[in-house]
């Protein structure tokens, strides 16, 4: 029997886990001979998130809080502990919008060996007013613009790492970058697209997710993400951030 592993990374997101873990228990794999396991990587929560994970029977991996935090390191820890041939990334503040989320998300990986990764659609929480999130929703996720059928990308394209599935064998050959502060999902897909693999956007695999944050912070995050993607495209990101990491005192705690 094959396994699909869902890796959730979290810190102090108990209120989301109380919704996402029950939703994950309702997911069904696309084939009857597959099973689903859930691995939650917690980076020092103080809100009782660990108790929620245990109460739902998910596997809990506890990491010491790290400054600065690296998404790639957290996901790599969960993927290493998981047993699935397909590894699904789910952000701690993302909640599957329906019981068919997992099946829709992983199906292109199962039927097409040339697909390295898939990602789903973001549905903004009701009442969210972050203007940048609203703009991104229209540009990247609105089914009225892009339809509801899967879309294949053979060249670098924005990816939604909060709801993303990858092949385990490719992850083992090239784990998520633990140097980059963000965009490690984009770097990972670019790496494999340059080697002939594709990424597939699956609009029907939707999660409720969005950052309700001050405009200034949202702008800084968006600009940083865009600049980092540009550095990744020209092949300078890892070298630049390796140098930053070596000189950043937060990376070398006393």
Protein Blocks (a to p, Z undefined) as FASTA:
>chain_A
ZZdddddddehilkmmmmmmmmmmmpccfbfkbccddddddehiaehmmmmmmmnopacd
dddddddddfklmmmmmmmmpmbfbdcdddfkbccfbfklmmmmmmmmmmmmkbmbdcdd
ddddehiabfklmmmmmmmmmmklnojbdcddfbdcdddfkbccddfklmmmmccdfkbg
ghklmmmmmmmmmnopacdddfklccdddddddfklmmmmmmmmmmmmmmmmnopmmmmm
mmmmmmmmklmcZZ
